[in-house]
Amino acid sequence: MTGGKISYDPLFRTLKEKNITTYKLFKMGFSDRTYYRIKHGESIKTDTIARLCEILDCEVQDVIEYVKN
């Protein structure tokens, strides 16, 4: 039994707050394939989280959060 999961909801809020569309995110160098993985709740590498923080000029908690079951 798992204790929780990682949620990408903070990422979608951050994108909205910064008025960044997925198209603009892709133009900034972010992979559409990786975005697909995020959109479907699949796991991503910590390097990817770091890259998002760099692109969006934000902190880790603006990209992911741990949600208890």
LUMLUMTOR-632041 format. One line per 2 residues: number of its first residue (from 1); for each residue z, y, x of C-alpha. Coordinates in pm, 1 decimal. Layout:
NUM	Z,Y,X | ...;
***
This chain:
1	0.0,0.0,0.0 | -96.5,340.5,136.4;
3	131.4,639.2,124.2 | -135.9,899.5,62.6;
5	-472.2,1033.6,159.7 | -645.6,1320.7,330.0;
7	-794.3,1578.1,94.7 | -1074.2,1820.0,183.0;
9	-991.3,2053.5,-106.6 | -868.9,2322.9,135.5;
11	-1214.6,2323.9,297.5 | -1387.3,2392.1,-32.4;
13	-1138.5,2672.5,-108.2 | -1192.9,2821.7,238.8;
15	-1570.6,2811.9,198.5 | -1539.8,2987.5,-137.0;
17	-1296.5,3250.9,-5.2 | -1528.5,3326.2,286.9;
19	-1838.5,3322.6,63.1 | -2003.0,3052.4,273.8;
21	-2251.1,2831.4,92.5 | -2337.4,2482.9,211.5;
23	-2677.7,2619.3,314.0 | -2511.5,2882.1,533.0;
25	-2275.4,2618.1,673.4 | -2573.9,2405.9,774.7;
27	-2741.0,2712.1,930.7 | -2421.2,2763.1,1134.4;
29	-2481.5,2421.7,1289.6 | -2280.6,2190.1,1067.4;
31	-2438.2,1852.5,985.6 | -2547.2,1787.2,628.5;
33	-2467.2,1418.9,680.4 | -2108.6,1500.0,775.6;
35	-2079.8,1734.2,478.9 | -2191.7,1445.4,257.3;
37	-1908.8,1232.0,401.7 | -1657.3,1507.5,329.3;
39	-1790.6,1563.1,-22.8 | -1740.1,1192.8,-94.7;
41	-1388.4,1178.6,54.4 | -1485.9,966.1,352.6;
43	-1315.3,994.7,689.5 | -1437.4,1227.9,961.2;
45	-1345.4,1265.3,1327.8 | -1088.7,1513.6,1451.2;
47	-1367.6,1670.5,1659.9 | -1541.8,1749.0,1331.8;
49	-1230.2,1917.3,1194.9 | -1206.3,2122.3,1514.9;
51	-1573.4,2219.3,1479.2 | -1517.2,2333.0,1119.7;
53	-1218.5,2541.3,1230.6 | -1435.8,2699.8,1497.8;
55	-1728.2,2769.3,1262.9 | -1506.3,2905.3,985.4;
57	-1254.3,3079.0,1215.3 | -964.8,2910.1,1038.8;
59	-673.2,2670.7,1091.5 | -661.5,2293.9,1031.4;
61	-466.5,2339.1,707.6 | -760.7,2546.7,578.9;
63	-980.5,2235.5,611.5 | -764.4,1931.9,525.9;
65	-431.4,1842.0,369.6 | -227.4,1526.4,329.1;
67	-166.7,1431.0,-33.5 | 104.7,1177.3,-114.7;
69	34.4,914.3,-381.5;
***
